[in-house]
Amino acid sequence: MTQAILIVDDDPAQRRILEEVVNRDGYRAIPVESGEAALAYLEGPSGADISLVVLDLVMPGIDGMEVLKRVHPAKPNLPVIVLTAHGGIETVVNVMREGASDFVVKPVSPERLHVSMRNALKVNALTGEISRLQKRQRGQLTFADIIAPSQAMDPVIRLGKRAAQSNIPILIEGESGVGKELIAAAIQGEGERAGKPFVTVNCGAIPENLVESILFGHEKGAFTGASDKHAGKFQEASGGTLFLDEIGELPLDIQVKLLRALQEGEVDPVGSKKPVKVDIRLISATNRDMLQMVKEGRFREDLYYRLNVFPIHIPAIRQRKDDIPDLVAHFIRRLAAEEGKEVVGISNEALGMLCAYDWPGNVRQIENTVFRAIVLCDGETLQVSDFPQIASMV
């Protein structure tokens, strides 16, 4: 989905020039003729689609400075490039103080505006990604940070928000790569444990002989190689959330100890003479049919029902293809900025091809595919030829 740029200028001729520059650069220009119209658009339902504002400073009625003063507090992450016929120091200082990303002196040079738009969008993409990463690190990610506009994801978001209001054990089900950890992080970020530790454990990636030590900790000298005391993931997560991914991979003997830890609210570190109290909110995830594993004796029935109190199923991408355009646009902005590439969008033909593909690897595969395409791309728009692996399968 091409990024939309709002052009605000009362001069019709100037608007046409700016519109041509914006469209030629591969963006979608949305021209308006006044500050009042700009505020109405930004505050309306389509305002969230705007990635950048090109704003004339001097206009009758509500001028550019007033627009900037009202927009920046409400949308602090929206970059604004101010156009001014007077490039004096005082003017520049004032607009930058009010939150402008850059200023361009009239008459507008297409090359100067081109550079300014690219820089503002790149910085904004990286800033947004850094903000998401920081919020995730601080345990403050919310559902508003998740790209999931399709109706198929509505039940997931609704259940996740409801679950966030309690400490009920949650089992998130879904194929690999659908974003189970992201949903778990958002549940914590919208609950009373926001800002507390969010500790992730991939149960399928731990060597079997180390599972107990990693989960519950160990004392110094408890076994060969235990040269120091180790707290374990349960103690690390105490006060916050413990996310056990691929929980179906846990060995049966560890399942018994996990059940006891959940029932008693305490863990027994390897080699310790007394248990340690822990206060965790448990969220588990699996890409397996857990009920079938219970029937086959590969997963304890009592533990399954202890974990599966509040199930949330995340549909695969092939079942929510309306999410693909937004996900692709997000990955293009972020990865192009990270790689220093001039890619700003994707052709309709290429996007149609991506939407037609079933994506067995889900969101993770989309991200990796867009990353490869950006590396291959020599222009400003991703084309079908930049996705050779997908093109050969659709």
C-alpha positions, 0 to 999 in steps of 0.5 A, a space after each residue: 500500500 503506497 504511503 499517502 502524503 497530505 499536501 496543504 497549500 492555498 495556492 492552486 498552482 503550488 498544490 499542482 506542482 507539489 502533487 506532481 512531485 509527490 506522485 512522481 516519487 511514488 507516493 499518493 498525494 492528497 491535496 487540500 486547500 486550507 488549514 481547516 481542511 487539513 485538520 478535518 482530514 487528519 482528525 477524520 477516519 482517513 487521517 490515520 492513513 497519512 504518513 507525512 504532511 507537506 504544509 504551507 506556513 502562510 495561509 488565510 484562516 488557520 495558517 500552517 503554524 496553527 495546524 502544526 500546533 494542533 497536529 503535533 501534540 495529537 500525532 507526535 510521530 507524524 512527520 511534517 515538512 513546512 513550506 515557507 517563503 521566508 527562511 529566516 532563522 526565527 521562522 525556522 526555529 519556531 516551526 522546528 520548536 512546534 514539531 516540524 521535521 524539516 522546512 523547505 524554502 519557496 519556490 520549492 525545488 523538487 530535488 530538495 523536497 524529494 530528499 526531505 520527504 525521503 529522510 522524514 519517512 525513513 527517520 519516522 519508520 526507524 523511530 516507529 520500529 525503535 519505539 515498538 522494540 522499546 515498548 516490547 522490551 519494557 513490557 508495554 506493547 499494546 494491541 494498537 501496535 499490532 498490524 491486524 486490520 482484517 476481520 479475522 483478527 477481530 476475535 483475537 484482539 477482542 479476546 486478548 484485551 479481555 484476557 489482559 484484564 485478569 491473570 487467567 492462564 492463556 493458551 495461544 494456538 496457531 501455526 508457526 510465524 502467525 505472531 503468537 509471541 506478539 499477542 502475548 506481549 500485547 496482553 501483558 502490555 494492556 494488563 496490570 503487569 505492564 512494564 514488568 518482566 516479559 520472559 520468553 522461553 522457546 521450549 522446543 529449543 532447549 536441550 532436554 538435559 537443561 530444561 529443568 535448570 533453565 526453567 526453575 534454576 539451580 544452585 552452585 555445584 548442583 551438577 557438573 558445570 554448575 559453577 554459579 547459582 542460576 535463577 531460572 526463567 520462573 524467577 526472572 519473570 516473577 512479578 511479570 509474565 512468563 511466555 512458554 512457546 512451543 509448550 508441547 515440546 516439554 518432556 513429560 517429567 518436566 510437565 509434572 514439575 511445571 504443573 506443581 509450580 503452577 499449582 503451588 506458586 513456587 519452584 524447586 531449583 536444582 540442588 536447592 533444599 527449599 522451594 522459591 516463591 514466584 508470582 508469574 502470569 503464564 501465557 503458553 503457545 503451541 502450533 500442535 494439536 494439544 488435545 491429540 497429544 493428550 490422547 496419545 499420552 505425550 502431554 499430561 491431561 491435568 497440565 493441559 487443562 491447567 494451561 488451556 483455561 482461556 484459549 486464543 486461536 490465531 488464524 493463519 495468513 491464508 485465512 486473513 489475507 486482508 492483513 497482507 497489504 498492511 504488513 507488506 507496507 510496514 515491512 517495506 518502510 522499516 526494511 528499506 530504511 534499515 537497508 538504506 534503500 530507496 524503495 517506497 512501495 510495491 506495484 499493484 501486480 506484485 502486491 496482487 501476487 503476494 495476496 494470492 500466495 498462501 504463505 505457509 510460513 505466515 507473517 515471518 515468511 512475508 517479512 523475510 520475503 520482503 527483505 529479500 525483495 528490497 535487497 534485489 530491487 534496483 528501483 523505487 517500487 518492488 516489482 514481480 521480478 523482485 519476488 522470483 521464489 513467489 512468482 514461480 509458485 503462484 
